[in-house]
Amino acid sequence: IKILDADTVAQIAEVFEKENPHLNEMRYAMEFCLGKLSGHWRQILELRYMLELSTQRMAQQLGMSKNAILITLHRIRLALQECIQKRVSAEQ
């Protein structure tokens, strides 16, 4: 697998941002909303998306059931979606 170099990635991002003018607004809203997350929710997101742990492994590590992890991830995603939508709407 060949990895794209940084210049190529930057060029692709530039074109994508020109084609999607609201991308920056959404990115900033996402950063803002992630910053508002509580410690537990932040930890769950880090385990899932940064460390790429499976829900089963997360459940073992956090002492929760797999179902509880899935429900919490769903709630986090909904909260982030709502926060992002409100933030973007407020900026427009």
C-alpha positions in Angstrom: 0.0 0.0 0.0 1.4 3.4 -1.0 0.8 6.2 1.4 0.2 9.7 -0.1 2.8 12.3 0.7 1.9 15.4 2.7 1.8 17.7 -0.3 -0.6 15.5 -2.1 -2.9 15.3 0.9 -2.8 19.1 1.3 -3.7 19.5 -2.4 -6.6 17.1 -2.1 -7.8 18.9 1.1 -7.6 22.3 -0.6 -9.7 21.1 -3.6 -12.2 19.5 -1.2 -12.5 22.6 0.9 -13.2 24.7 -2.2 -15.9 22.3 -3.3 -17.4 22.2 0.2 -17.4 25.7 1.6 -19.0 24.7 4.8 -16.3 22.1 5.6 -14.3 24.6 7.7 -17.4 25.6 9.7 -18.2 22.0 10.4 -14.6 21.2 11.3 -14.4 24.1 13.8 -17.8 23.1 15.2 -16.6 19.5 15.6 -13.5 20.7 17.5 -15.6 22.9 19.7 -18.1 20.2 20.5 -15.4 17.6 21.2 -13.8 20.1 23.6 -17.1 20.1 25.5 -17.3 16.4 26.1 -17.0 15.0 29.6 -14.0 12.9 30.6 -15.8 9.6 30.4 -17.2 10.2 26.9 -13.9 11.6 25.8 -12.2 8.5 27.0 -14.6 6.3 25.1 -14.1 8.2 21.9 -10.3 8.0 22.3 -10.4 4.3 22.8 -12.6 3.7 19.8 -11.2 6.2 17.3 -7.7 6.9 18.3 -6.6 3.5 19.6 -9.1 1.7 17.3 -10.2 -0.7 20.0 -13.1 -3.0 19.3 -16.2 -2.5 21.4 -15.5 -5.8 23.1 -12.0 -4.7 24.1 -13.3 -1.4 25.3 -15.9 -3.1 27.4 -13.2 -5.3 29.0 -11.0 -2.3 29.6 -13.7 -0.1 31.1 -15.6 -2.8 33.0 -18.7 -2.2 31.0 -20.8 -4.5 28.9 -20.4 -4.5 25.1 -24.0 -3.3 24.9 -23.4 -0.4 27.3 -20.4 0.7 25.1 -22.5 0.6 21.9 -25.3 2.6 23.6 -22.8 5.1 24.9 -21.2 5.5 21.5 -24.6 6.1 20.0 -25.4 8.7 22.6 -22.0 10.5 22.0 -22.6 10.6 18.3 -26.1 12.0 18.7 -24.8 14.6 21.1 -22.0 15.6 18.8 -24.4 15.8 15.8 -26.8 18.0 17.7 -23.9 20.2 19.0 -22.4 20.6 15.5 -25.7 21.4 13.9 -26.5 24.1 16.6 -23.0 25.6 16.3 -23.1 25.8 12.5 -26.6 27.2 12.5 -25.5 29.9 15.1 -22.6 30.9 12.9 -24.8 31.4 9.8 
